[in-house]
């Protein structure tokens, strides 16, 4: 790719994901997708953001303020621009709490004179938190301990799985209540084929974002 496009992963480093997944599941999934997409599209892998945000009433671990997340993202993007000459970046998000960042994209683009894409495909595909989709993706990249599946669905010990035991979140967010009911009705399983398929869909979507940014750069250059 002649035009440098960056790919930056976002996730949560300290979020509970039941017994079978690690605290940094989100960031490991986002990094896997971002790195693979960068390789396929000949883009620059820019690493991982450390900060993450969580929505009110969702108690799943340690997160940072939204202001801190935006500040770190701004600094990393500026560093990529000044150090590597990158003026377009795809943000690969693996943590649902980071979704409010989508509303900051326009302001950051204008401030930094960069073009940004917020790719939320992992979150949109995985379904309930730490349940079948996310667990299967974790198994596909080798971070899930499937021997702990029975323990994983002990909702008294791990209320964050599907948000089943997070009553405040279920009361406040309709989608959280829907996810909890889905887990209670369907259970949780590990499906390697499903995990690989979800990851591939996410990778392809990020690759498409990279190509679209590169194409728009080429069209802009031709018009000059």
VOPAGU-2260 file (C-alpha; in pm, 1 decimal, decimal comma):
REM VOPAGU-2260
SITE   aa  ch    i         X         Y         Z
SITE  UNK   A    0       0,0       0,0       0,0
SITE  UNK   A    1     164,0     324,9    -113,3
SITE  UNK   A    2     -38,6     542,2     124,7
SITE  UNK   A    3      37,1     473,3     494,6
SITE  UNK   A    4    -276,1     363,9     677,7
SITE  UNK   A    5    -258,7     277,0    1046,7
SITE  UNK   A    6    -451,8      15,8    1243,4
SITE  UNK   A    7    -488,3      67,6    1619,2
SITE  UNK   A    8    -648,5    -176,9    1863,9
SITE  UNK   A    9    -875,9     -73,0    2151,7
SITE  UNK   A   10   -1003,7    -293,4    2429,4
SITE  UNK   A   11   -1013,7    -343,0    2803,1
SITE  UNK   A   12    -710,6    -472,5    2992,5
SITE  UNK   A   13    -876,7    -539,4    3326,9
SITE  UNK   A   14   -1231,2    -661,8    3269,8
SITE  UNK   A   15   -1372,0    -978,9    3423,2
SITE  UNK   A   16   -1470,7   -1242,8    3166,1
SITE  UNK   A   17   -1573,7   -1538,2    3380,6
SITE  UNK   A   18   -1355,5   -1836,4    3464,7
SITE  UNK   A   19   -1255,1   -1939,8    3113,0
SITE  UNK   A   20   -1129,9   -1610,3    2967,4
SITE  UNK   A   21    -854,5   -1370,2    3083,7
SITE  UNK   A   22    -906,2   -1013,9    3205,2
SITE  UNK   A   23    -757,5    -871,8    2884,4
SITE  UNK   A   24    -973,7   -1075,8    2647,1
SITE  UNK   A   25   -1107,5    -767,9    2466,7
SITE  UNK   A   26    -768,2    -623,6    2387,2
SITE  UNK   A   27    -626,5    -960,6    2279,5
SITE  UNK   A   28    -914,4   -1015,3    2036,7
SITE  UNK   A   29    -886,4    -660,0    1903,0
SITE  UNK   A   30    -508,7    -693,8    1863,2
SITE  UNK   A   31    -546,0   -1024,8    1678,9
SITE  UNK   A   32    -795,9    -876,1    1434,6
SITE  UNK   A   33    -601,4    -551,4    1391,1
SITE  UNK   A   34    -268,0    -724,0    1329,4
SITE  UNK   A   35    -409,2    -976,7    1084,3
SITE  UNK   A   36    -594,0    -704,1     892,3
SITE  UNK   A   37    -279,8    -489,7     882,5
SITE  UNK   A   38     -81,3    -782,8     740,5
SITE  UNK   A   39    -338,0    -859,1     473,0
SITE  UNK   A   40    -382,9    -497,9     364,9
SITE  UNK   A   41     -15,9    -394,1     400,3
SITE  UNK   A   42    -107,3    -133,7     661,3
SITE  UNK   A   43      84,8     -22,3     971,0
SITE  UNK   A   44      -2,4    -193,7    1299,9
SITE  UNK   A   45       8,8      80,5    1562,4
SITE  UNK   A   46     -32,4    -131,8    1873,6
SITE  UNK   A   47    -287,3    -101,3    2152,2
SITE  UNK   A   48    -453,0     170,3    2358,5
SITE  UNK   A   49    -416,2     110,2    2734,4
SITE  UNK   A   50    -718,1     307,5    2855,7
SITE  UNK   A   51   -1077,9     192,9    2826,3
SITE  UNK   A   52   -1415,7     326,8    2932,3
SITE  UNK   A   53   -1722,6     154,7    3071,6
SITE  UNK   A   54   -2086,1     261,2    3073,2
SITE  UNK   A   55   -2256,5     354,6    3402,3
SITE  UNK   A   56   -2398,1      66,0    3610,3
SITE  UNK   A   57   -2173,4    -191,2    3442,5
SITE  UNK   A   58   -1932,9    -322,7    3705,4
SITE  UNK   A   59   -1700,7    -565,9    3531,5
SITE  UNK   A   60   -1356,6    -445,7    3635,8
SITE  UNK   A   61   -1121,2    -147,5    3632,8
SITE  UNK   A   62   -1164,4     109,9    3360,0
SITE  UNK   A   63   -1069,0     470,9    3308,4
SITE  UNK   A   64   -1265,4     790,5    3255,1
SITE  UNK   A   65   -1390,3     873,0    2909,3
SITE  UNK   A   66   -1174,6    1187,5    2912,6
SITE  UNK   A   67    -862,3     982,9    2980,8
SITE  UNK   A   68    -946,0     743,4    2699,0
SITE  UNK   A   69    -992,9    1028,5    2452,3
SITE  UNK   A   70    -671,3    1195,8    2568,8
SITE  UNK   A   71    -465,8     878,9    2521,0
SITE  UNK   A   72    -619,9     815,6    2182,2
SITE  UNK   A   73    -548,3    1173,2    2072,2
SITE  UNK   A   74    -185,2    1144,5    2183,4
SITE  UNK   A   75    -131,9     810,3    2009,2
SITE  UNK   A   76    -284,2     933,0    1684,7
SITE  UNK   A   77     -73,8    1248,2    1689,8
SITE  UNK   A   78     238,9    1041,1    1756,4
SITE  UNK   A   79     156,9     815,1    1461,5
SITE  UNK   A   80     112,7    1116,7    1237,8
SITE  UNK   A   81     432,0    1293,3    1345,2
SITE  UNK   A   82     655,4     984,1    1367,4
SITE  UNK   A   83     527,0     765,4    1084,2
SITE  UNK   A   84     352,4    1014,9     856,4
SITE  UNK   A   85      19,3     837,9     897,1
SITE  UNK   A   86    -288,4    1045,6     819,5
SITE  UNK   A   87    -558,3     776,2     825,3
SITE  UNK   A   88    -629,3     516,3    1095,7
SITE  UNK   A   89    -876,0     234,2    1149,0
SITE  UNK   A   90    -960,4     189,2    1517,0
SITE  UNK   A   91   -1041,2    -175,3    1592,8
SITE  UNK   A   92   -1256,9    -184,9    1903,7
SITE  UNK   A   93   -1302,1    -499,8    2111,3
SITE  UNK   A   94   -1476,5    -351,5    2416,4
SITE  UNK   A   95   -1839,3    -243,3    2417,5
SITE  UNK   A   96   -1781,5      31,5    2672,7
SITE  UNK   A   97   -1562,3     217,1    2423,9
SITE  UNK   A   98   -1849,1     268,3    2178,7
SITE  UNK   A   99   -1909,3     633,1    2284,5
SITE  UNK   A  100   -1577,4     707,6    2111,2
SITE  UNK   A  101   -1767,0     688,2    1783,4
SITE  UNK   A  102   -1913,9    1027,6    1860,7
SITE  UNK   A  103   -1565,1    1178,3    1894,1
SITE  UNK   A  104   -1439,1    1076,3    1551,9
SITE  UNK   A  105   -1542,6    1393,3    1369,3
SITE  UNK   A  106   -1385,2    1625,8    1624,7
SITE  UNK   A  107   -1060,2    1424,4    1632,6
SITE  UNK   A  108   -1043,7    1419,6    1253,1
SITE  UNK   A  109   -1072,0    1797,1    1238,2
SITE  UNK   A  110    -832,1    1857,7    1525,9
SITE  UNK   A  111    -560,2    1619,6    1406,2
SITE  UNK   A  112    -626,2    1651,8    1031,4
SITE  UNK   A  113    -652,6    1275,1    1007,6
SITE  UNK   A  114    -920,2    1045,9     869,6
SITE  UNK   A  115   -1051,4     789,2    1114,8
SITE  UNK   A  116   -1271,9     480,2    1101,3
SITE  UNK   A  117   -1419,9     334,0    1419,2
SITE  UNK   A  118   -1461,3     -37,6    1352,4
SITE  UNK   A  119   -1685,8    -205,3    1610,0
SITE  UNK   A  120   -1739,8    -534,4    1428,7
SITE  UNK   A  121   -1597,0    -756,4    1704,6
SITE  UNK   A  122   -1843,3    -617,4    1957,9
SITE  UNK   A  123   -2134,1    -634,1    1714,7
SITE  UNK   A  124   -2064,9    -997,8    1626,6
SITE  UNK   A  125   -1972,3   -1150,1    1961,7
SITE  UNK   A  126   -2311,8   -1123,2    2133,3
SITE  UNK   A  127   -2346,1   -1141,5    2513,8
SITE  UNK   A  128   -2041,4   -1061,4    2723,2
SITE  UNK   A  129   -1807,3   -1357,9    2783,5
SITE  UNK   A  130   -2065,5   -1595,9    2634,9
SITE  UNK   A  131   -2060,9   -1827,4    2331,6
SITE  UNK   A  132   -1938,5   -1581,0    2068,9
SITE  UNK   A  133   -1660,4   -1422,1    2269,7
SITE  UNK   A  134   -1564,2   -1751,4    2433,5
SITE  UNK   A  135   -1544,0   -1920,4    2092,8
SITE  UNK   A  136   -1326,5   -1641,9    1950,2
SITE  UNK   A  137   -1103,9   -1668,6    2256,0
SITE  UNK   A  138   -1070,8   -2042,4    2202,7
SITE  UNK   A  139    -987,9   -1985,9    1835,4
SITE  UNK   A  140    -687,2   -1767,9    1922,5
SITE  UNK   A  141    -581,7   -1984,7    2216,2
SITE  UNK   A  142    -667,6   -1767,0    2516,3
SITE  UNK   A  143    -968,1   -1960,8    2650,6
SITE  UNK   A  144    -942,6   -2237,4    2908,9
SITE  UNK   A  145   -1224,5   -2465,8    2796,0
SITE  UNK   A  146   -1166,4   -2696,0    3093,6
SITE  UNK   A  147   -1329,0   -2425,4    3307,5
SITE  UNK   A  148   -1652,6   -2405,1    3109,1
SITE  UNK   A  149   -1866,3   -2555,6    3386,7
SITE  UNK   A  150   -1723,5   -2308,5    3636,4
SITE  UNK   A  151   -1764,0   -2027,6    3382,3
SITE  UNK   A  152   -2143,9   -2050,4    3393,8
SITE  UNK   A  153   -2165,5   -2026,8    3772,2
SITE  UNK   A  154   -2343,6   -1691,4    3758,4
SITE  UNK   A  155   -2319,7   -1639,6    4133,6
SITE  UNK   A  156   -1940,7   -1640,9    4111,6
SITE  UNK   A  157   -1919,2   -1484,4    3766,0
SITE  UNK   A  158   -2219,0   -1249,2    3731,1
SITE  UNK   A  159   -2051,7   -1070,1    3440,0
SITE  UNK   A  160   -2104,0   -1367,1    3204,4
SITE  UNK   A  161   -2387,9   -1251,4    2983,6
SITE  UNK   A  162   -2448,5    -980,6    3247,9
SITE  UNK   A  163   -2677,9   -1238,2    3408,5
SITE  UNK   A  164   -2597,5   -1123,1    3761,6
SITE  UNK   A  165   -2545,2    -753,9    3687,5
SITE  UNK   A  166   -2893,1    -645,5    3788,2
SITE  UNK   A  167   -2832,2    -270,0    3772,9
SITE  UNK   A  168   -2706,2    -298,6    3415,8
SITE  UNK   A  169   -2996,2    -523,8    3315,8
SITE  UNK   A  170   -3242,3    -273,6    3458,5
SITE  UNK   A  171   -3082,2      26,1    3287,7
SITE  UNK   A  172   -3000,2    -117,7    2943,2
SITE  UNK   A  173   -3251,5    -309,6    2735,1
SITE  UNK   A  174   -2975,3    -478,6    2536,9
SITE  UNK   A  175   -2815,2    -606,2    2859,9
SITE  UNK   A  176   -3143,8    -762,3    2968,4
SITE  UNK   A  177   -3179,1    -921,9    2625,5
SITE  UNK   A  178   -2826,4   -1063,3    2641,8
SITE  UNK   A  179   -2883,4   -1204,3    2990,0
SITE  UNK   A  180   -3202,6   -1376,8    2881,1
SITE  UNK   A  181   -3026,7   -1521,3    2576,1
SITE  UNK   A  182   -2756,9   -1675,6    2794,3
SITE  UNK   A  183   -3006,7   -1813,4    3043,9
SITE  UNK   A  184   -3217,0   -1966,6    2765,1
SITE  UNK   A  185   -2942,3   -2095,4    2535,4
SITE  UNK   A  186   -2652,1   -2148,5    2770,6
SITE  UNK   A  187   -2284,8   -2101,4    2688,7
SITE  UNK   A  188   -2073,6   -2326,9    2470,5
SITE  UNK   A  189   -1741,6   -2327,9    2285,6
SITE  UNK   A  190   -1761,4   -2359,9    1906,4
SITE  UNK   A  191   -1424,7   -2329,6    1733,7
SITE  UNK   A  192   -1579,8   -2306,4    1387,7
SITE  UNK   A  193   -1801,7   -2020,7    1504,5
SITE  UNK   A  194   -1507,5   -1845,8    1669,2
SITE  UNK   A  195   -1294,0   -1867,6    1356,5
SITE  UNK   A  196   -1582,5   -1749,1    1140,5
SITE  UNK   A  197   -1652,8   -1446,9    1362,4
SITE  UNK   A  198   -1285,6   -1351,4    1366,5
SITE  UNK   A  199   -1259,5   -1383,5     988,5
SITE  UNK   A  200   -1565,2   -1161,9     941,2
SITE  UNK   A  201   -1412,1    -899,9    1169,8
SITE  UNK   A  202   -1074,4    -913,8     993,2
SITE  UNK   A  203   -1232,1    -878,4     649,5
SITE  UNK   A  204   -1437,1    -580,5     765,6
SITE  UNK   A  205   -1125,1    -403,4     894,5
SITE  UNK   A  206    -941,5    -481,8     568,8
SITE  UNK   A  207   -1230,3    -323,5     379,2
SITE  UNK   A  208   -1203,9     -11,1     595,5
SITE  UNK   A  209    -830,3       9,1     522,0
SITE  UNK   A  210    -888,5     -22,4     148,0
SITE  UNK   A  211   -1164,7     240,0     154,9
SITE  UNK   A  212    -937,5     486,7     333,9
SITE  UNK   A  213    -657,1     417,7      86,9
SITE  UNK   A  214    -891,9     460,5    -209,6
SITE  UNK   A  215   -1022,3     791,5     -81,0
SITE  UNK   A  216    -662,2     910,0     -38,5
SITE  UNK   A  217    -582,9     815,0    -396,5
SITE  UNK   A  218    -894,0     992,1    -527,9
SITE  UNK   A  219    -801,1    1303,8    -330,0
SITE  UNK   A  220    -442,4    1295,5    -463,6
SITE  UNK   A  221    -564,1    1255,9    -822,8
SITE  UNK   A  222    -791,0    1555,7    -784,9
SITE  UNK   A  223    -504,2    1782,5    -684,4
